[in-house]
Amino acid sequence: METASPRLLQQLHPKIRNQALAAWMDACAATPKPVHPQIVETLRTFERSDHLFQLGRTIINPDGQSKSNPMGGIVTYAKGGQSLHNYGLALDLVMMVNGKEDWTINIKVVEIFKAHGFAWGGDWKKKDSPHFQMALGHTWQDLLKMHDNKEFITGTNYLNI
Ligand SMILES: [Zn+2]
C-alpha cells in the first residue's frame, strides 16, 4: 500500500483527521485497480503559502510559462494565513492512473469526500479541483484571528476549534 497519503492525512487538524482518513479509504475502495486517489498535500506552513502565492506573480513558475505569460501560471489566490491548508483543514489529491498523475478528478471520489462532509474546490468560481476542505463553520479570517491570538491546542500548532 502507498504510505505517503496516510502520513499526510495524519498532519490534518485532529478534528477532521479521522473523517479524512475514512473518506480516503472509501475513495480507495471505490476506484478500480489502476486508479488511486493519492493525497499530495495537507498541512501547509504560512511561509509555503506565501511562496506559492508569489509563483507566477513575482517568482517565475516554469509551469504555464510562455511568451505571452512570461511569469508562468498562478498557483493560488491565498497568501499565508488565508488558506484552510494553513490550519490543517484542507487536503489536495491527485488521481494516480497506472502510476501516472492525472489531475482530472474522479467524480466518485468527489462524491465520497462530500458525503464525509468535505467541501470541494471544484465547486468554486475560481475552480480548485484537487482541493477539499472542512471549515467547521469558520472562515480563514476567524482562523487567522485565533492563530494570531495563539489559541492552540496545548502542546500543538493546531487551533483550539
Ligand atoms: Zn488545496
Backbone and ligand atoms as CSV (ligand in chain L), in Angstrom:
chain,resi,resn,atom,element,x,y,z
A,1,MET,N,N,0.843,-1.204,0.000
A,1,MET,CA,C,0.000,0.000,0.000
A,1,MET,C,C,0.879,1.255,0.000
A,2,GLU,N,N,0.414,2.254,-0.689
A,2,GLU,CA,C,1.100,3.545,-0.754
A,2,GLU,C,C,1.015,4.220,0.635
A,3,THR,N,N,2.115,4.762,1.125
A,3,THR,CA,C,2.157,5.228,2.511
A,3,THR,C,C,2.174,6.755,2.649
A,4,ALA,N,N,2.432,7.477,1.550
A,4,ALA,CA,C,2.503,8.941,1.636
A,4,ALA,C,C,1.151,9.518,2.063
A,5,SER,N,N,0.072,8.991,1.520
A,5,SER,CA,C,-1.262,9.546,1.817
A,5,SER,C,C,-1.614,9.451,3.297
A,6,PRO,N,N,-1.552,8.262,3.916
A,6,PRO,CA,C,-1.889,8.202,5.342
A,6,PRO,C,C,-0.977,9.078,6.200
A,7,ARG,N,N,0.282,9.185,5.821
A,7,ARG,CA,C,1.223,10.028,6.573
A,7,ARG,C,C,0.786,11.501,6.500
A,8,LEU,N,N,0.420,11.956,5.303
A,8,LEU,CA,C,-0.031,13.344,5.135
A,8,LEU,C,C,-1.365,13.580,5.858
A,9,LEU,N,N,-2.241,12.587,5.795
A,9,LEU,CA,C,-3.549,12.751,6.448
A,9,LEU,C,C,-3.397,12.889,7.960
A,10,GLN,N,N,-2.364,12.275,8.517
A,10,GLN,CA,C,-2.090,12.394,9.958
A,10,GLN,C,C,-1.726,13.825,10.346
A,11,GLN,N,N,-1.331,14.645,9.366
A,11,GLN,CA,C,-0.959,16.040,9.663
A,11,GLN,C,C,-2.173,16.973,9.709
A,12,LEU,N,N,-3.341,16.439,9.361
A,12,LEU,CA,C,-4.541,17.282,9.390
A,12,LEU,C,C,-4.932,17.624,10.831
A,13,HIS,N,N,-5.772,18.634,10.955
A,13,HIS,CA,C,-6.282,19.021,12.276
A,13,HIS,C,C,-6.967,17.803,12.913
A,14,PRO,N,N,-6.746,17.582,14.229
A,14,PRO,CA,C,-7.330,16.402,14.881
A,14,PRO,C,C,-8.854,16.303,14.718
A,15,LYS,N,N,-9.524,17.452,14.581
A,15,LYS,CA,C,-10.995,17.438,14.429
A,15,LYS,C,C,-11.458,16.825,13.108
A,16,ILE,N,N,-10.618,16.823,12.080
A,16,ILE,CA,C,-11.078,16.305,10.784
A,16,ILE,C,C,-10.258,15.093,10.322
A,17,ARG,N,N,-9.237,14.755,11.090
A,17,ARG,CA,C,-8.283,13.716,10.676
A,17,ARG,C,C,-8.965,12.375,10.392
A,18,ASN,N,N,-9.779,11.906,11.337
A,18,ASN,CA,C,-10.397,10.587,11.166
A,18,ASN,C,C,-11.378,10.576,10.004
A,19,GLN,N,N,-12.108,11.687,9.863
A,19,GLN,CA,C,-13.076,11.798,8.770
A,19,GLN,C,C,-12.358,11.764,7.420
A,20,ALA,N,N,-11.231,12.442,7.349
A,20,ALA,CA,C,-10.449,12.482,6.110
A,20,ALA,C,C,-9.884,11.099,5.787
A,21,LEU,N,N,-9.397,10.430,6.807
A,21,LEU,CA,C,-8.851,9.093,6.615
A,21,LEU,C,C,-9.940,8.130,6.134
A,22,ALA,N,N,-11.125,8.235,6.742
A,22,ALA,CA,C,-12.248,7.382,6.343
A,22,ALA,C,C,-12.652,7.671,4.902
A,23,ALA,N,N,-12.709,8.963,4.530
A,23,ALA,CA,C,-13.084,9.349,3.162
A,23,ALA,C,C,-12.064,8.800,2.171
A,24,TRP,N,N,-10.802,8.951,2.515
A,24,TRP,CA,C,-9.742,8.481,1.611
A,24,TRP,C,C,-9.810,6.953,1.440
A,25,MET,N,N,-10.041,6.243,2.539
A,25,MET,CA,C,-10.112,4.780,2.435
A,25,MET,C,C,-11.314,4.354,1.611
A,26,ASP,N,N,-12.445,5.045,1.785
A,26,ASP,CA,C,-13.627,4.762,0.955
A,26,ASP,C,C,-13.328,5.056,-0.515
A,27,ALA,N,N,-12.609,6.151,-0.754
A,27,ALA,CA,C,-12.278,6.533,-2.137
A,27,ALA,C,C,-11.348,5.488,-2.763
A,28,CYS,N,N,-10.410,4.995,-1.985
A,28,CYS,CA,C,-9.507,3.940,-2.483
A,28,CYS,C,C,-10.310,2.700,-2.860
A,29,ALA,N,N,-11.273,2.351,-1.991
A,29,ALA,CA,C,-12.071,1.144,-2.224
A,29,ALA,C,C,-12.986,1.313,-3.433
A,30,ALA,N,N,-13.400,2.548,-3.713
A,30,ALA,CA,C,-14.380,2.796,-4.777
A,30,ALA,C,C,-13.755,2.968,-6.161
A,31,THR,N,N,-12.436,3.135,-6.208
A,31,THR,CA,C,-11.791,3.328,-7.505
A,31,THR,C,C,-11.165,2.004,-7.954
A,32,PRO,N,N,-11.315,1.682,-9.229
A,32,PRO,CA,C,-10.784,0.409,-9.728
A,32,PRO,C,C,-9.251,0.391,-9.721
A,33,LYS,N,N,-8.692,-0.774,-9.681
A,33,LYS,CA,C,-7.264,-1.031,-9.505
A,33,LYS,C,C,-6.272,-0.027,-10.100
A,34,PRO,N,N,-6.316,0.268,-11.407
A,34,PRO,CA,C,-5.256,1.154,-11.936
A,34,PRO,C,C,-5.386,2.605,-11.474
A,35,VAL,N,N,-6.503,2.927,-10.831
A,35,VAL,CA,C,-6.748,4.306,-10.386
A,35,VAL,C,C,-6.597,4.377,-8.873
A,36,HIS,N,N,-5.868,5.388,-8.414
A,36,HIS,CA,C,-5.664,5.508,-6.973
A,36,HIS,C,C,-5.661,6.987,-6.567
A,37,PRO,N,N,-6.528,7.377,-5.611
A,37,PRO,CA,C,-6.528,8.766,-5.153
A,37,PRO,C,C,-5.379,8.993,-4.168
A,38,GLN,N,N,-4.403,9.746,-4.569
A,38,GLN,CA,C,-3.238,9.970,-3.710
A,38,GLN,C,C,-3.259,11.385,-3.134
A,39,ILE,N,N,-3.054,11.476,-1.830
A,39,ILE,CA,C,-3.011,12.777,-1.161
A,39,ILE,C,C,-1.645,13.396,-1.447
A,40,VAL,N,N,-1.634,14.649,-1.910
A,40,VAL,CA,C,-0.357,15.291,-2.222
A,40,VAL,C,C,0.012,16.388,-1.224
A,41,GLU,N,N,-0.987,16.955,-0.548
A,41,GLU,CA,C,-0.664,17.987,0.443
A,41,GLU,C,C,-1.818,18.143,1.424
A,42,THR,N,N,-1.459,18.369,2.687
A,42,THR,CA,C,-2.495,18.654,3.700
A,42,THR,C,C,-2.100,19.948,4.413
A,43,LEU,N,N,-1.411,19.814,5.544
A,43,LEU,CA,C,-0.980,20.986,6.308
A,43,LEU,C,C,0.096,21.751,5.533
A,44,ARG,N,N,-0.054,23.063,5.491
A,44,ARG,CA,C,0.896,23.913,4.742
A,44,ARG,C,C,1.294,25.081,5.654
A,45,THR,N,N,2.588,25.373,5.714
A,45,THR,CA,C,3.025,26.499,6.544
A,45,THR,C,C,2.611,27.828,5.892
A,46,PHE,N,N,2.547,28.884,6.681
A,46,PHE,CA,C,2.277,30.218,6.151
A,46,PHE,C,C,3.355,30.590,5.126
A,47,GLU,N,N,4.610,30.232,5.443
A,47,GLU,CA,C,5.735,30.559,4.552
A,47,GLU,C,C,5.541,29.904,3.193
A,48,ARG,N,N,5.127,28.645,3.208
A,48,ARG,CA,C,4.936,27.947,1.933
A,48,ARG,C,C,3.774,28.572,1.144
A,49,SER,N,N,2.711,28.968,1.838
A,49,SER,CA,C,1.600,29.636,1.162
A,49,SER,C,C,2.066,30.936,0.516
A,50,ASP,N,N,2.880,31.703,1.254
A,50,ASP,CA,C,3.403,32.964,0.707
A,50,ASP,C,C,4.238,32.699,-0.542
A,51,HIS,N,N,5.042,31.635,-0.491
A,51,HIS,CA,C,5.867,31.287,-1.649
A,51,HIS,C,C,4.979,30.900,-2.840
A,52,LEU,N,N,4.001,30.042,-2.582
A,52,LEU,CA,C,3.113,29.603,-3.669
A,52,LEU,C,C,2.358,30.788,-4.260
A,53,PHE,N,N,1.992,31.760,-3.390
A,53,PHE,CA,C,1.270,32.949,-3.866
A,53,PHE,C,C,2.132,33.752,-4.836
A,54,GLN,N,N,3.436,33.809,-4.560
A,54,GLN,CA,C,4.327,34.600,-5.422
A,54,GLN,C,C,4.625,33.923,-6.755
A,55,LEU,N,N,4.465,32.589,-6.802
A,55,LEU,CA,C,4.698,31.880,-8.067
A,55,LEU,C,C,3.754,32.406,-9.145
A,56,GLY,N,N,4.323,32.752,-10.285
A,56,GLY,CA,C,3.513,33.290,-11.380
A,56,GLY,C,C,3.245,34.781,-11.217
A,57,ARG,N,N,3.650,35.337,-10.071
A,57,ARG,CA,C,3.480,36.786,-9.834
A,57,ARG,C,C,4.858,37.451,-9.804
A,58,THR,N,N,5.605,37.220,-8.705
A,58,THR,CA,C,6.945,37.821,-8.622
A,58,THR,C,C,8.041,36.777,-8.810
A,59,ILE,N,N,7.677,35.486,-8.709
A,59,ILE,CA,C,8.623,34.395,-8.939
A,59,ILE,C,C,8.153,33.636,-10.176
A,60,ILE,N,N,9.090,33.387,-11.108
A,60,ILE,CA,C,8.714,32.675,-12.335
A,60,ILE,C,C,8.298,31.240,-12.017
A,61,ASN,N,N,7.136,30.856,-12.523
A,61,ASN,CA,C,6.678,29.481,-12.410
A,61,ASN,C,C,6.836,28.838,-13.785
A,62,PRO,N,N,7.791,27.906,-13.933
A,62,PRO,CA,C,8.023,27.301,-15.254
A,62,PRO,C,C,6.770,26.632,-15.822
A,63,ASP,N,N,5.867,26.244,-14.914
A,63,ASP,CA,C,4.630,25.603,-15.331
A,63,ASP,C,C,3.700,26.682,-15.910
A,64,GLY,N,N,3.377,26.546,-17.169
A,64,GLY,CA,C,2.483,27.515,-17.810
A,64,GLY,C,C,3.202,28.728,-18.360
A,65,GLN,N,N,4.558,28.696,-18.339
A,65,GLN,CA,C,5.330,29.836,-18.835
A,65,GLN,C,C,5.324,29.848,-20.367
A,66,SER,N,N,5.140,31.043,-20.924
A,66,SER,CA,C,5.169,31.194,-22.379
A,66,SER,C,C,5.538,32.637,-22.699
A,67,LYS,N,N,5.655,32.947,-24.007
A,67,LYS,CA,C,5.999,34.320,-24.423
A,67,LYS,C,C,4.969,35.314,-23.915
A,68,SER,N,N,3.693,34.920,-24.008
A,68,SER,CA,C,2.635,35.841,-23.592
A,68,SER,C,C,2.419,35.796,-22.076
A,69,ASN,N,N,2.988,34.787,-21.426
A,69,ASN,CA,C,2.818,34.645,-19.976
A,69,ASN,C,C,4.178,34.331,-19.349
A,70,PRO,N,N,5.071,35.351,-19.386
A,70,PRO,CA,C,6.463,35.100,-19.014
A,70,PRO,C,C,6.668,34.677,-17.552
A,71,MET,N,N,5.733,35.019,-16.661
A,71,MET,CA,C,5.892,34.633,-15.252
A,71,MET,C,C,5.370,33.222,-14.977
A,72,GLY,N,N,4.665,32.645,-15.955
A,72,GLY,CA,C,4.094,31.322,-15.741
A,72,GLY,C,C,2.760,31.392,-15.026
A,73,GLY,N,N,2.220,30.231,-14.716
A,73,GLY,CA,C,0.866,30.167,-14.152
A,73,GLY,C,C,0.811,30.564,-12.691
A,74,ILE,N,N,-0.338,31.138,-12.312
A,74,ILE,CA,C,-0.606,31.441,-10.904
A,74,ILE,C,C,-1.060,30.155,-10.223
A,75,VAL,N,N,-0.563,29.927,-9.023
A,75,VAL,CA,C,-0.817,28.668,-8.322
A,75,VAL,C,C,-1.952,28.806,-7.314
A,76,THR,N,N,-2.017,29.955,-6.655
A,76,THR,CA,C,-3.020,30.114,-5.599
A,76,THR,C,C,-3.412,31.584,-5.454
A,77,TYR,N,N,-4.592,31.796,-4.899
A,77,TYR,CA,C,-5.052,33.154,-4.582
A,77,TYR,C,C,-4.865,33.465,-3.104
A,78,ALA,N,N,-4.379,32.454,-2.348
A,78,ALA,CA,C,-4.284,32.598,-0.894
A,78,ALA,C,C,-2.852,32.832,-0.444
A,79,LYS,N,N,-2.655,33.914,0.307
A,79,LYS,CA,C,-1.363,34.149,0.949
A,79,LYS,C,C,-1.336,33.388,2.276
A,80,GLY,N,N,-0.196,33.439,2.962
A,80,GLY,CA,C,-0.084,32.784,4.266
A,80,GLY,C,C,-1.198,33.218,5.199
A,81,GLY,N,N,-1.891,32.256,5.794
A,81,GLY,CA,C,-2.978,32.550,6.728
A,81,GLY,C,C,-4.344,32.589,6.075
A,82,GLN,N,N,-4.372,32.643,4.727
A,82,GLN,CA,C,-5.648,32.776,4.013
A,82,GLN,C,C,-6.164,31.453,3.461
A,83,SER,N,N,-5.394,30.395,3.681
A,83,SER,CA,C,-5.790,29.093,3.147
A,83,SER,C,C,-6.142,28.158,4.295
A,84,LEU,N,N,-7.153,27.336,4.097
A,84,LEU,CA,C,-7.512,26.355,5.126
A,84,LEU,C,C,-6.390,25.333,5.328
A,85,HIS,N,N,-5.515,25.210,4.330
A,85,HIS,CA,C,-4.343,24.332,4.479
A,85,HIS,C,C,-3.477,24.786,5.656
A,86,ASN,N,N,-3.421,26.084,5.897
A,86,ASN,CA,C,-2.568,26.624,6.963
A,86,ASN,C,C,-2.998,26.163,8.358
A,87,TYR,N,N,-4.230,25.655,8.449
A,87,TYR,CA,C,-4.765,25.231,9.742
A,87,TYR,C,C,-5.017,23.719,9.775
A,88,GLY,N,N,-4.550,23.037,8.745
A,88,GLY,CA,C,-4.738,21.580,8.687
A,88,GLY,C,C,-6.170,21.194,8.393
A,89,LEU,N,N,-6.906,22.095,7.708
A,89,LEU,CA,C,-8.322,21.828,7.438
A,89,LEU,C,C,-8.596,21.590,5.950
A,90,ALA,N,N,-7.534,21.366,5.177
A,90,ALA,CA,C,-7.710,21.142,3.736
A,90,ALA,C,C,-6.706,20.113,3.240
A,91,LEU,N,N,-7.079,19.470,2.153
A,91,LEU,CA,C,-6.183,18.500,1.530
A,91,LEU,C,C,-6.311,18.598,0.009
A,92,ASP,N,N,-5.238,18.242,-0.663
A,92,ASP,CA,C,-5.242,18.171,-2.129
A,92,ASP,C,C,-4.978,16.732,-2.519
A,93,LEU,N,N,-5.660,16.284,-3.550
A,93,LEU,CA,C,-5.368,14.931,-4.019
A,93,LEU,C,C,-5.304,14.867,-5.533
A,94,VAL,N,N,-4.521,13.907,-5.999
A,94,VAL,CA,C,-4.358,13.684,-7.426
A,94,VAL,C,C,-4.755,12.234,-7.706
A,95,MET,N,N,-5.336,11.999,-8.873
A,95,MET,CA,C,-5.637,10.628,-9.256
A,95,MET,C,C,-4.389,10.035,-9.901
A,96,MET,N,N,-3.900,8.972,-9.336
A,96,MET,CA,C,-2.803,8.246,-9.966
A,96,MET,C,C,-3.447,7.174,-10.844
A,97,VAL,N,N,-3.112,7.200,-12.125
A,97,VAL,CA,C,-3.660,6.208,-13.047
A,97,VAL,C,C,-2.489,5.434,-13.629
A,98,ASN,N,N,-2.434,4.168,-13.289
A,98,ASN,CA,C,-1.281,3.335,-13.653
A,98,ASN,C,C,0.033,4.023,-13.265
A,99,GLY,N,N,0.041,4.626,-12.087
A,99,GLY,CA,C,1.257,5.235,-11.564
A,99,GLY,C,C,1.572,6.612,-12.119
A,100,LYS,N,N,0.667,7.157,-12.973
A,100,LYS,CA,C,0.902,8.499,-13.527
A,100,LYS,C,C,-0.139,9.483,-13.001
A,101,GLU,N,N,0.317,10.711,-12.716
A,101,GLU,CA,C,-0.589,11.739,-12.207
A,101,GLU,C,C,-1.642,12.112,-13.235
A,102,ASP,N,N,-2.890,12.159,-12.795
A,102,ASP,CA,C,-3.973,12.644,-13.644
A,102,ASP,C,C,-4.778,13.630,-12.802
A,103,TRP,N,N,-4.679,14.925,-13.167
A,103,TRP,CA,C,-5.311,15.962,-12.337
A,103,TRP,C,C,-6.798,16.113,-12.616
A,104,THR,N,N,-7.330,15.321,-13.559
A,104,THR,CA,C,-8.790,15.319,-13.722
A,104,THR,C,C,-9.351,14.472,-12.600
A,105,ILE,N,N,-10.132,15.104,-11.764
A,105,ILE,CA,C,-10.597,14.398,-10.580
A,105,ILE,C,C,-11.705,13.409,-10.931
A,106,ASN,N,N,-11.704,12.312,-10.218
A,106,ASN,CA,C,-12.713,11.274,-10.389
A,106,ASN,C,C,-13.972,11.690,-9.613
A,107,ILE,N,N,-15.103,11.732,-10.293
A,107,ILE,CA,C,-16.322,12.265,-9.678
A,107,ILE,C,C,-16.797,11.391,-8.521
A,108,LYS,N,N,-16.502,10.100,-8.585
A,108,LYS,CA,C,-16.853,9.185,-7.487
A,108,LYS,C,C,-16.111,9.605,-6.201
A,109,VAL,N,N,-14.851,9.977,-6.385
A,109,VAL,CA,C,-14.024,10.405,-5.253
A,109,VAL,C,C,-14.594,11.695,-4.656
A,110,VAL,N,N,-15.007,12.600,-5.540
A,110,VAL,CA,C,-15.628,13.853,-5.082
A,110,VAL,C,C,-16.859,13.561,-4.240
A,111,GLU,N,N,-17.716,12.670,-4.741
A,111,GLU,CA,C,-18.960,12.346,-4.031
A,111,GLU,C,C,-18.664,11.748,-2.658
A,112,ILE,N,N,-17.664,10.911,-2.588
A,112,ILE,CA,C,-17.307,10.267,-1.314
A,112,ILE,C,C,-16.820,11.306,-0.303
A,113,PHE,N,N,-15.944,12.202,-0.744
A,113,PHE,CA,C,-15.443,13.227,0.190
A,113,PHE,C,C,-16.576,14.158,0.631
A,114,LYS,N,N,-17.476,14.474,-0.296
A,114,LYS,CA,C,-18.625,15.314,0.073
A,114,LYS,C,C,-19.504,14.599,1.095
A,115,ALA,N,N,-19.715,13.302,0.888
A,115,ALA,CA,C,-20.546,12.525,1.819
A,115,ALA,C,C,-19.920,12.511,3.216
A,116,HIS,N,N,-18.618,12.654,3.284
A,116,HIS,CA,C,-17.930,12.709,4.578
A,116,HIS,C,C,-17.855,14.138,5.122
A,117,GLY,N,N,-18.512,15.090,4.442
A,117,GLY,CA,C,-18.617,16.443,4.985
A,117,GLY,C,C,-17.611,17.438,4.444
A,118,PHE,N,N,-16.869,17.050,3.412
A,118,PHE,CA,C,-15.886,17.972,2.840
A,118,PHE,C,C,-16.508,18.846,1.755
A,119,ALA,N,N,-16.063,20.084,1.682
A,119,ALA,CA,C,-16.410,20.969,0.568
A,119,ALA,C,C,-15.351,20.765,-0.503
A,120,TRP,N,N,-15.763,20.880,-1.772
A,120,TRP,CA,C,-14.861,20.612,-2.890
A,120,TRP,C,C,-14.519,21.900,-3.644
A,121,GLY,N,N,-13.229,22.128,-3.858
A,121,GLY,CA,C,-12.771,23.304,-4.594
A,121,GLY,C,C,-13.255,23.363,-6.032
A,122,GLY,N,N,-13.653,22.229,-6.589
A,122,GLY,CA,C,-14.176,22.191,-7.964
A,122,GLY,C,C,-15.527,22.864,-8.103
A,123,ASP,N,N,-16.192,23.125,-6.965
A,123,ASP,CA,C,-17.493,23.805,-6.994
A,123,ASP,C,C,-17.344,25.325,-6.939
A,124,TRP,N,N,-16.142,25.805,-6.748
A,124,TRP,CA,C,-15.930,27.232,-6.579
A,124,TRP,C,C,-15.855,27.959,-7.919
A,125,LYS,N,N,-16.071,29.273,-7.859
A,125,LYS,CA,C,-15.957,30.106,-9.057
A,125,LYS,C,C,-14.530,30.029,-9.593
A,126,LYS,N,N,-13.557,30.208,-8.679
A,126,LYS,CA,C,-12.159,30.007,-9.056
A,126,LYS,C,C,-11.825,28.556,-8.744
A,127,LYS,N,N,-12.097,27.697,-9.713
A,127,LYS,CA,C,-12.024,26.246,-9.508
A,127,LYS,C,C,-10.660,25.765,-9.009
A,128,ASP,N,N,-10.719,24.859,-8.038
A,128,ASP,CA,C,-9.521,24.234,-7.488
A,128,ASP,C,C,-9.877,22.752,-7.277
A,129,SER,N,N,-9.871,22.003,-8.388
A,129,SER,CA,C,-10.396,20.627,-8.366
A,129,SER,C,C,-9.648,19.651,-7.467
A,130,PRO,N,N,-8.337,19.781,-7.274
A,130,PRO,CA,C,-7.687,18.805,-6.382
A,130,PRO,C,C,-7.980,19.046,-4.895
A,131,HIS,N,N,-8.687,20.135,-4.583
A,131,HIS,CA,C,-8.788,20.634,-3.204
A,131,HIS,C,C,-10.101,20.257,-2.499
A,132,PHE,N,N,-9.961,19.770,-1.268
A,132,PHE,CA,C,-11.109,19.502,-0.395
A,132,PHE,C,C,-10.834,20.156,0.954
A,133,GLN,N,N,-11.869,20.664,1.585
A,133,GLN,CA,C,-11.654,21.259,2.899
A,133,GLN,C,C,-12.859,21.086,3.806
A,134,MET,N,N,-12.597,21.175,5.119
A,134,MET,CA,C,-13.665,21.140,6.099
A,134,MET,C,C,-13.436,22.327,7.019
A,135,ALA,N,N,-14.258,23.366,6.855
A,135,ALA,CA,C,-14.023,24.633,7.552
A,135,ALA,C,C,-14.594,24.636,8.963
A,136,LEU,N,N,-15.438,23.655,9.285
A,136,LEU,CA,C,-16.054,23.556,10.622
A,136,LEU,C,C,-16.727,24.871,11.013
A,137,GLY,N,N,-17.359,25.522,10.045
A,137,GLY,CA,C,-18.105,26.758,10.304
A,137,GLY,C,C,-17.244,28.006,10.397
A,138,HIS,N,N,-15.969,27.875,10.100
A,138,HIS,CA,C,-15.068,29.022,10.221
A,138,HIS,C,C,-14.701,29.588,8.846
A,139,THR,N,N,-14.284,30.852,8.863
A,139,THR,CA,C,-13.679,31.456,7.682
A,139,THR,C,C,-12.184,31.561,7.953
A,140,TRP,N,N,-11.389,31.784,6.913
A,140,TRP,CA,C,-9.949,31.927,7.160
A,140,TRP,C,C,-9.677,33.162,8.024
A,141,GLN,N,N,-10.559,34.154,7.923
A,141,GLN,CA,C,-10.376,35.362,8.737
A,141,GLN,C,C,-10.500,35.038,10.228
A,142,ASP,N,N,-11.548,34.248,10.603
A,142,ASP,CA,C,-11.700,33.793,12.008
A,142,ASP,C,C,-10.461,33.048,12.457
A,143,LEU,N,N,-10.062,32.116,11.582
A,143,LEU,CA,C,-8.970,31.198,11.941
A,143,LEU,C,C,-7.667,31.974,12.120
A,144,LEU,N,N,-7.458,32.957,11.244
A,144,LEU,CA,C,-6.234,33.760,11.333
A,144,LEU,C,C,-6.220,34.562,12.644
A,145,LYS,N,N,-7.406,35.074,13.013
A,145,LYS,CA,C,-7.504,35.837,14.265
A,145,LYS,C,C,-7.144,34.932,15.449
A,146,MET,N,N,-7.710,33.705,15.434
A,146,MET,CA,C,-7.403,32.745,16.503
A,146,MET,C,C,-5.916,32.402,16.510
A,147,HIS,N,N,-5.362,32.265,15.326
A,147,HIS,CA,C,-3.929,31.954,15.204
A,147,HIS,C,C,-3.093,33.090,15.786
A,148,ASP,N,N,-3.475,34.341,15.457
A,148,ASP,CA,C,-2.731,35.495,15.975
A,148,ASP,C,C,-2.857,35.600,17.499
A,149,ASN,N,N,-3.997,35.128,18.034
A,149,ASN,CA,C,-4.189,35.117,19.497
A,149,ASN,C,C,-3.583,33.866,20.141
A,150,LYS,N,N,-2.944,33.040,19.320
A,150,LYS,CA,C,-2.291,31.800,19.795
A,150,LYS,C,C,-3.262,30.876,20.518
A,151,GLU,N,N,-4.447,30.728,19.944
A,151,GLU,CA,C,-5.443,29.824,20.545
A,151,GLU,C,C,-5.216,28.406,20.031
A,152,PHE,N,N,-4.134,27.796,20.522
A,152,PHE,CA,C,-3.761,26.461,20.056
A,152,PHE,C,C,-4.163,25.389,21.060
A,153,ILE,N,N,-4.344,24.180,20.573
A,153,ILE,CA,C,-4.472,23.019,21.463
A,153,ILE,C,C,-3.114,22.873,22.148
A,154,THR,N,N,-3.134,22.783,23.456
A,154,THR,CA,C,-1.890,22.778,24.239
A,154,THR,C,C,-0.861,21.799,23.649
A,155,GLY,N,N,0.337,22.312,23.484
A,155,GLY,CA,C,1.437,21.474,23.000
A,155,GLY,C,C,1.416,21.223,21.509
A,156,THR,N,N,0.514,21.884,20.771
A,156,THR,CA,C,0.456,21.692,19.321
A,156,THR,C,C,0.370,23.047,18.618
A,157,ASN,N,N,0.414,23.017,17.287
A,157,ASN,CA,C,0.192,24.225,16.494
A,157,ASN,C,C,-1.189,24.209,15.853
A,158,TYR,N,N,-2.068,23.304,16.338
A,158,TYR,CA,C,-3.425,23.243,15.803
A,158,TYR,C,C,-4.341,24.166,16.596
A,159,LEU,N,N,-5.197,24.890,15.898
A,159,LEU,CA,C,-6.109,25.811,16.584
A,159,LEU,C,C,-7.080,25.034,17.460
A,160,ASN,N,N,-7.412,25.626,18.585
A,160,ASN,CA,C,-8.347,25.006,19.512
A,160,ASN,C,C,-9.781,25.338,19.065
A,161,ILE,N,N,-10.240,24.652,18.023
A,161,ILE,CA,C,-11.583,24.924,17.467
A,161,ILE,C,C,-12.512,23.754,17.759
L,1,ZN,ZN,ZN,-5.715,22.809,-1.639
